[in-house]
Every structure is written in structure tokens, then in C-alpha cells.
Amino acid sequence: MERFCVTDVAQEADVENCVAETLAHFGRIDLLCNNAGIAGGDYSTAQDQSLETWQKIIGVNLYGVMLFTKYVSRQMVEQGQGAIVN
């Protein structure tokens, strides 16, 4: 019963769609492991880091966790159980 969704975790619509697809296929979500993450992009020093690279890092590493937690936790509350690992 493998299933995957191509998802940009920094984009709310992508995350919402992934959660909806997962629920449509499996009927429930019992575990969320927020494990998407990226490092420094081009690994430049802070003084040379572009704002675009920094925004991408924050989008994946922080927004992704918040967005998946937002949409999955709603389902877990409705189910009365579930676990989230950050």
C-alpha cells in the first residue's frame, strides 16, 4: 500500500493536497514524521547568503513543519489519536 505525494512542504496548498490525498487513500493518519529539511544551500557565509536561499531554507525547515502539523493534527484530533515527531 505504498503511496507518495510530490509536495513542496513550504507551500500550503501542496501540503493541504498531500494530506487530503493521504486521507482519501488510507482513511486516516496515525503518524506524522516531519523530516524534510535542507541545509545552507550554497553553504556561503552569512554575509554572502542570498535572501532567496535563506527564505528557501526557512520555508522547508520551519514552514513545512508548521503546515504539516496544522493539517495532520486536525485529523488526529478528529480520530482521537495520533503521534507527531518533529
Protein Blocks (a to p, Z undefined) as FASTA:
>chain_A
ZZcddddfkbmklmmmmmmmmmmmnopafbdcdfbdcdehnopafklpcfklmmmmmmmm
mmmmmmmmmmmmmmmmmnopacddZZ
